[in-house]
Amino acid sequence: MNRRLARLRAVQVLFQIDLTNAEWKQALDNTLEDDETADDYLLEVLQGTLQHKTAIDETIKEHLEHWTLDRVGNVDRAVLREGVHEMKYMDDIPLHVSVNEAVEIAKAFGGEESGKFVNGVLSSILKSYES
């Protein structure tokens, strides 16, 4: 499983957990295709995002303009959480790569407007890290 696919699957699992309150292992089983297995990267992203969810959500809230986190759509919220996890906790991934990957995933799942929204929030977070 390449990293893009692992990110996509992580977002799908996070979305499912957010929507149904499913246990993460069950949500992961529901998400993986029959011929897929969760690799180390997917598990690291997923478990890390869930472990640091409170801190990740606080970071997102600080960079939302005229929005509250509960008003953000489920897809965008899942993408933002995955992206912020990479930015904050995965030092081996360049920040701009995390932003670009999240934007592409948002576009794939939520369309062009989701991509723009996610880009705006993550770019604001990126600027705060660079200053």
N, CA, C and O of each residue as an XYZ file, in Angstrom:
524
protein
N       0.858     -1.179      0.000
C       0.000      0.000      0.000
C       0.899      1.235      0.000
O       1.751      1.388      0.876
N       0.708      2.115     -0.982
C       1.513      3.334     -0.999
C       0.930      4.362     -0.023
O      -0.171      4.192      0.502
N       1.688      5.419      0.201
C       1.268      6.403      1.217
C      -0.023      7.123      0.844
O      -0.841      7.408      1.719
N      -0.221      7.419     -0.428
C      -1.465      8.085     -0.842
C      -2.664      7.210     -0.493
O      -3.646      7.692      0.072
N      -2.583      5.925     -0.830
C      -3.688      5.018     -0.523
C      -3.873      4.877      0.989
O      -5.003      4.814      1.472
N      -2.780      4.828      1.728
C      -2.878      4.742      3.190
C      -3.582      5.976      3.751
O      -4.411      5.864      4.654
N      -3.251      7.151      3.215
C      -3.921      8.378      3.666
C      -5.413      8.332      3.333
O      -6.254      8.684      4.160
N      -5.730      7.894      2.114
C      -7.136      7.780      1.714
C      -7.899      6.852      2.654
O      -8.997      7.177      3.106
N      -7.315      5.711      2.940
C      -7.969      4.749      3.832
C      -8.102      5.321      5.247
O      -9.123      5.119      5.904
N      -7.081      6.028      5.713
C      -7.150      6.640      7.043
C      -8.299      7.641      7.111
O      -9.043      7.668      8.091
N      -8.446      8.459      6.079
C      -9.538      9.435      6.051
C     -10.886      8.716      6.038
O     -11.822      9.139      6.716
N     -10.988      7.638      5.274
C     -12.237      6.881      5.249
C     -12.571      6.309      6.630
O     -13.726      6.336      7.054
N     -11.573      5.802      7.313
C     -11.795      5.250      8.654
C     -12.184      6.362      9.624
O     -13.125      6.201     10.402
N     -11.473      7.485      9.585
C     -11.789      8.604     10.472
C     -13.198      9.126     10.217
O     -13.922      9.465     11.154
N     -13.580      9.188      8.952
C     -14.930      9.608      8.583
C     -15.963      8.663      9.199
O     -16.946      9.103      9.795
N     -15.725      7.367      9.047
C     -16.655      6.366      9.567
C     -16.770      6.446     11.093
O     -17.865      6.341     11.644
N     -15.642      6.630     11.764
C     -15.654      6.759     13.225
C     -16.439      7.999     13.637
O     -17.239      7.954     14.571
N     -16.204      9.104     12.935
C     -16.876     10.365     13.242
C     -18.388     10.240     13.050
O     -19.170     10.786     13.827
N     -18.779      9.523     12.020
C     -20.190      9.413     11.669
C     -20.942      8.393     12.520
O     -22.101      8.612     12.873
N     -20.286      7.274     12.851
C     -21.002      6.161     13.481
C     -20.506      5.800     14.876
O     -21.090      4.939     15.535
N     -19.436      6.448     15.333
C     -18.804      6.098     16.607
C     -18.312      4.653     16.644
O     -18.242      4.041     17.709
N     -17.977      4.119     15.485
C     -17.459      2.751     15.405
C     -16.096      2.667     16.080
O     -15.377      3.662     16.166
N     -15.751      1.496     16.552
C     -14.397      1.240     17.045
C     -13.454      1.303     15.850
O     -13.828      0.916     14.743
N     -12.229      1.790     16.067
C     -11.335      2.013     14.937
C     -10.994      0.724     14.198
O     -10.877      0.738     12.973
N     -10.834     -0.379     14.906
C     -10.491     -1.638     14.227
C     -11.640     -2.118     13.342
O     -11.413     -2.620     12.242
N     -12.855     -1.964     13.817
C     -14.015     -2.352     13.009
C     -14.142     -1.440     11.793
O     -14.404     -1.909     10.685
N     -13.957     -0.141     12.000
C     -14.024      0.799     10.884
C     -12.937      0.497      9.859
O     -13.175      0.595      8.655
N     -11.759      0.133     10.324
C     -10.672     -0.228      9.414
C     -11.038     -1.473      8.617
O     -10.852     -1.509      7.400
N     -11.552     -2.482      9.287
C     -11.976     -3.704      8.588
C     -13.045     -3.404      7.540
O     -13.030     -3.980      6.453
N     -13.962     -2.512      7.864
C     -15.021     -2.138      6.920
C     -14.475     -1.384      5.714
O     -15.064     -1.430      4.633
N     -13.361     -0.696      5.892
C     -12.812      0.175      4.860
C     -11.888     -0.549      3.889
O     -11.902     -0.269      2.690
N     -11.097     -1.467      4.396
C     -10.117     -2.140      3.545
C     -10.796     -3.031      2.515
O     -11.788     -3.700      2.805
N     -10.242     -3.026      1.308
C     -10.702     -3.938      0.263
C     -10.293     -5.354      0.645
O      -9.425     -5.543      1.498
N     -10.910     -6.342      0.022
C     -10.632     -7.746      0.350
C      -9.159     -8.107      0.232
O      -8.648     -8.901      1.022
N      -8.475     -7.533     -0.745
C      -7.068     -7.887     -0.976
C      -6.094     -6.937     -0.286
O      -4.887     -7.026     -0.512
N      -6.593     -6.032      0.549
C      -5.737     -5.067      1.235
C      -5.508     -5.470      2.686
O      -6.373     -6.057      3.338
N      -4.325     -5.139      3.165
C      -4.040     -5.249      4.591
C      -3.474     -3.910      5.045
O      -2.826     -3.201      4.276
N      -3.723     -3.582      6.283
C      -3.222     -2.323      6.829
C      -1.714     -2.426      7.006
O      -1.220     -3.342      7.664
N      -0.987     -1.485      6.417
C       0.465     -1.485      6.603
C       0.835     -0.590      7.781
O      -0.023      0.057      8.382
N       2.122     -0.565      8.098
C       2.596      0.196      9.259
C       2.268      1.678      9.143
O       1.905      2.318     10.130
N       2.396      2.223      7.933
C       2.136      3.650      7.750
C       0.668      3.971      8.035
O       0.374      4.927      8.753
N      -0.242      3.193      7.487
C      -1.668      3.414      7.731
C      -1.978      3.330      9.220
O      -2.692      4.178      9.757
N      -1.453      2.328      9.878
C      -1.700      2.178     11.315
C      -1.112      3.338     12.108
O      -1.730      3.810     13.063
N       0.079      3.803     11.722
C       0.693      4.943     12.411
C      -0.160      6.197     12.261
O      -0.399      6.912     13.234
N      -0.619      6.461     11.042
C      -1.454      7.643     10.795
C      -2.768      7.537     11.559
O      -3.183      8.482     12.231
N      -3.403      6.411     11.456
C      -4.709      6.226     12.073
C      -4.637      6.271     13.599
O      -5.375      7.021     14.236
N      -3.759      5.478     14.175
C      -3.645      5.447     15.635
C      -3.146      6.776     16.182
O      -3.610      7.226     17.230
N      -2.212      7.406     15.490
C      -1.703      8.698     15.939
C      -2.765      9.778     15.898
O      -2.867     10.594     16.814
N      -3.560      9.782     14.829
C      -4.629     10.774     14.719
C      -5.641     10.589     15.841
O      -6.088     11.564     16.444
N      -5.996      9.370     16.116
C      -6.957      9.106     17.193
C      -6.370      9.416     18.566
O      -7.063      9.946     19.434
N      -5.111      9.090     18.763
C      -4.453      9.346     20.050
C      -4.361     10.841     20.343
O      -4.531     11.262     21.488
N      -4.095     11.639     19.318
C      -3.877     13.077     19.498
C      -5.082     13.910     19.042
O      -4.943     15.103     18.775
N      -6.246     13.292     18.954
C      -7.422     13.959     18.386
C      -7.751     15.284     19.075
O      -8.071     16.261     18.398
N      -7.679     15.334     20.382
C      -8.014     16.565     21.103
C      -7.067     17.696     20.719
O      -7.517     18.804     20.429
N      -5.769     17.433     20.713
C      -4.787     18.456     20.340
C      -4.924     18.835     18.867
O      -4.791     20.006     18.510
N      -5.185     17.860     18.027
C      -5.374     18.120     16.596
C      -6.589     19.016     16.393
O      -6.524     19.988     15.640
N      -7.689     18.699     17.053
C      -8.897     19.512     16.927
C      -8.665     20.936     17.418
O      -9.178     21.882     16.821
N      -7.908     21.104     18.487
C      -7.601     22.452     18.979
C      -6.804     23.237     17.939
O      -7.064     24.420     17.715
N      -5.846     22.586     17.312
C      -5.063     23.245     16.262
C      -5.967     23.667     15.114
O      -5.854     24.787     14.614
N      -6.853     22.792     14.698
C      -7.776     23.124     13.609
C      -8.653     24.303     14.011
O      -8.813     25.245     13.234
N      -9.222     24.267     15.209
C     -10.107     25.338     15.683
C      -9.416     26.696     15.659
O     -10.030     27.706     15.318
N      -8.137     26.716     16.022
C      -7.381     27.971     16.043
C      -7.250     28.596     14.660
O      -6.994     29.794     14.545
N      -7.423     27.799     13.613
C      -7.200     28.295     12.255
C      -8.465     28.314     11.403
O      -8.398     28.552     10.197
N      -9.603     28.069     12.016
C     -10.874     28.197     11.311
C     -11.336     29.642     11.421
O     -11.370     30.207     12.514
N     -11.688     30.236     10.298
C     -12.201     31.602     10.314
C     -13.699     31.561     10.045
O     -14.142     31.071      9.006
N     -14.469     32.078     10.987
C     -15.930     32.144     10.872
C     -16.570     30.758     10.802
O     -17.658     30.603     10.247
N     -15.908     29.769     11.353
C     -16.419     28.398     11.388
C     -16.179     27.829     12.778
O     -15.277     28.264     13.493
N     -16.991     26.860     13.147
C     -16.698     26.030     14.309
C     -16.429     24.625     13.776
O     -16.890     24.269     12.692
N     -15.696     23.844     14.528
C     -15.316     22.516     14.045
C     -16.534     21.633     13.796
O     -16.533     20.816     12.875
N     -17.572     21.795     14.613
C     -18.754     20.951     14.404
C     -19.561     21.360     13.176
O     -20.412     20.594     12.722
N     -19.313     22.552     12.628
C     -19.965     22.974     11.382
C     -19.222     22.478     10.148
O     -19.789     22.439      9.056
N     -17.971     22.103     10.314
C     -17.179     21.598      9.192
C     -17.744     20.237      8.795
O     -18.058     19.414      9.655
N     -17.872     20.006      7.501
C     -18.404     18.732      7.012
C     -17.561     17.554      7.471
O     -16.362     17.692      7.712
N     -18.192     16.403      7.590
C     -17.498     15.209      8.083
C     -16.286     14.840      7.244
O     -15.248     14.460      7.787
N     -16.405     14.947      5.933
C     -15.274     14.611      5.060
C     -14.127     15.577      5.305
O     -12.988     15.159      5.510
N     -14.428     16.870      5.285
C     -13.374     17.867      5.491
C     -12.739     17.728      6.866
O     -11.525     17.870      7.006
N     -13.542     17.455      7.869
C     -13.012     17.285      9.223
C     -12.059     16.087      9.284
O     -11.003     16.171      9.910
N     -12.417     14.990      8.648
C     -11.547     13.805      8.628
C     -10.242     14.103      7.893
O      -9.169     13.701      8.341
N     -10.334     14.800      6.776
C      -9.127     15.150      6.010
C      -8.244     16.087      6.825
O      -7.029     15.899      6.884
N      -8.841     17.086      7.449
C      -8.064     18.017      8.267
C      -7.368     17.299      9.418
O      -6.199     17.563      9.697
N      -8.064     16.413     10.073
C      -7.449     15.686     11.191
C      -6.251     14.868     10.722
O      -5.200     14.878     11.363
N      -6.406     14.164      9.612
C      -5.295     13.364      9.090
C      -4.128     14.271      8.701
O      -2.977     13.976      9.021
N      -4.425     15.368      8.016
C      -3.375     16.286      7.584
C      -2.646     16.943      8.743
O      -1.418     17.034      8.738
N      -3.392     17.396      9.730
C      -2.765     18.032     10.892
C      -1.939     17.015     11.676
O      -0.876     17.351     12.197
N      -2.415     15.788     11.761
C      -1.607     14.763     12.434
C      -0.247     14.636     11.764
O       0.781     14.623     12.441
N      -0.238     14.543     10.448
C       1.043     14.443      9.738
C       1.918     15.658     10.010
O       3.117     15.526     10.253
N       1.316     16.836      9.968
C       2.084     18.069     10.146
C       2.680     18.170     11.550
O       3.822     18.599     11.711
N       1.918     17.779     12.556
C       2.363     17.950     13.943
C       3.226     16.814     14.467
O       4.125     17.039     15.278
N       2.960     15.596     14.011
C       3.545     14.439     14.683
C       4.415     13.545     13.804
O       5.017     12.596     14.307
N       4.493     13.821     12.522
C       5.284     12.961     11.643
C       6.390     13.799     11.000
O       6.241     14.305      9.888
N       7.483     13.930     11.716
C       8.573     14.816     11.314
C       9.259     14.408     10.019
O       9.921     15.233      9.389
N       9.115     13.161      9.612
C       9.790     12.699      8.402
C       9.075     13.130      7.123
O       9.591     12.919      6.026
N       7.898     13.729      7.252
C       7.139     14.172      6.082
C       7.209     15.694      6.006
O       6.824     16.377      6.956
N       7.699     16.240      4.879
C       7.732     17.700      4.737
C       6.320     18.287      4.867
O       5.348     17.716      4.373
N       6.232     19.421      5.532
C       4.927     20.034      5.793
C       4.134     20.270      4.514
O       2.933     20.003      4.468
N       4.805     20.771      3.468
C       4.080     21.068      2.231
C       3.531     19.796      1.579
O       2.507     19.843      0.898
N       4.202     18.670      1.783
C       3.699     17.397      1.255
C       2.406     17.020      1.978
O       1.440     16.593      1.346
N       2.390     17.178      3.290
C       1.173     16.880      4.055
C       0.005     17.743      3.594
O      -1.116     17.254      3.452
N       0.270     19.026      3.360
C      -0.783     19.939      2.893
C      -1.275     19.509      1.517
O      -2.480     19.372      1.303
N      -0.353     19.296      0.587
C      -0.739     18.930     -0.778
C      -1.516     17.619     -0.825
O      -2.512     17.507     -1.539
N      -1.065     16.641     -0.073
C      -1.759     15.349     -0.047
C      -3.174     15.509      0.508
O      -4.122     14.945     -0.038
N      -3.316     16.265      1.575
C      -4.640     16.475      2.171
C      -5.572     17.194      1.199
O      -6.750     16.852      1.101
N      -5.054     18.177      0.488
C      -5.870     18.911     -0.487
C      -6.352     17.968     -1.588
O      -7.521     18.012     -1.973
N      -5.472     17.128     -2.088
C      -5.858     16.181     -3.144
C      -6.901     15.185     -2.641
O      -7.831     14.842     -3.370
N      -6.755     14.725     -1.418
C      -7.743     13.797     -0.848
C      -9.083     14.506     -0.662
O     -10.135     13.931     -0.939
N      -9.044     15.749     -0.195
C     -10.282     16.519     -0.029
C     -10.990     16.688     -1.369
O     -12.211     16.551     -1.446
N     -10.238     16.984     -2.417
C     -10.834     17.111     -3.752
C     -11.445     15.790     -4.201
O     -12.529     15.771     -4.785
N     -10.756     14.687     -3.930
C     -11.244     13.372     -4.359
C     -12.553     13.005     -3.670
O     -13.447     12.436     -4.297
N     -12.668     13.323     -2.398
C     -13.857     12.935     -1.634
C     -14.932     14.009     -1.593
O     -16.121     13.694     -1.544
N     -14.528     15.272     -1.613
C     -15.502     16.338     -1.406
C     -15.609     17.353     -2.524
O     -16.451     18.249     -2.461
N     -14.777     17.234     -3.551
C     -14.840     18.162     -4.667
C     -13.909     19.351     -4.507
O     -13.171     19.467     -3.528
N     -13.965     20.222     -5.487
C     -13.064     21.371     -5.564
C     -13.197     22.292     -4.351
O     -12.195     22.780     -3.829
N     -14.427     22.531     -3.903
C     -14.638     23.424     -2.754
C     -14.011     22.854     -1.483
O     -13.443     23.599     -0.684
N     -14.109     21.563     -1.295
C     -13.461     20.933     -0.139
C     -11.957     21.118     -0.214
O     -11.307     21.407      0.791
N     -11.408     20.950     -1.405
C      -9.972     21.151     -1.586
C      -9.551     22.560     -1.215
O      -8.530     22.752     -0.553
N     -10.329     23.543     -1.636
C     -10.012     24.943     -1.315
C     -10.102     25.195      0.191
O      -9.244     25.862      0.770
N     -11.141     24.659      0.810
C     -11.321     24.852      2.250
C     -10.167     24.234      3.031
O      -9.573     24.888      3.888
N      -9.851     22.978      2.736
C      -8.759     22.284      3.424
C      -7.442     23.006      3.176
O      -6.633     23.147      4.092
N      -7.221     23.460      1.957
C      -5.997     24.195      1.645
C      -5.896     25.464      2.484
O      -4.822     25.783      2.993
N      -6.992     26.183      2.631
C      -6.974     27.409      3.418
C      -6.620     27.165      4.875
O      -5.796     27.877      5.450
N      -7.240     26.166      5.466
C      -6.987     25.873      6.883
C      -5.562     25.369      7.085
O      -4.849     25.854      7.964
N      -5.145     24.400      6.275
C      -3.804     23.829      6.455
C      -2.710     24.827      6.090
O      -1.636     24.806      6.692
N      -2.961     25.694      5.122
C      -1.972     26.727      4.787
C      -1.800     27.706      5.937
O      -0.691     28.174      6.197
N      -2.888     28.018      6.624
C      -2.804     28.878      7.803
C      -1.971     28.212      8.898
O      -1.150     28.864      9.544
N      -2.185     26.921      9.100
C      -1.396     26.177     10.092
C       0.064     26.142      9.668
O       0.959     26.327     10.492
N       0.305     25.908      8.389
C       1.670     25.873      7.860
C       2.385     27.198      8.117
O       3.542     27.207      8.539
N       1.708     28.309      7.866
C       2.308     29.629      8.107
C       2.662     29.814      9.578
O       3.691     30.408      9.898
N       1.823     29.314     10.469
C       2.118     29.458     11.899
C       3.343     28.636     12.289
O       4.072     29.020     13.203
N       3.580     27.522     11.618
C       4.764     26.707     11.893
C       6.021     27.350     11.339
O       7.107     27.188     11.897
N       5.877     28.078     10.246
C       7.037     28.684      9.596
C       7.463     29.985     10.258
O       8.589     30.441     10.061
N       6.568     30.590     11.046
C       6.924     31.881     11.666
C       7.550     31.714     13.025
O       7.901     32.703     13.669
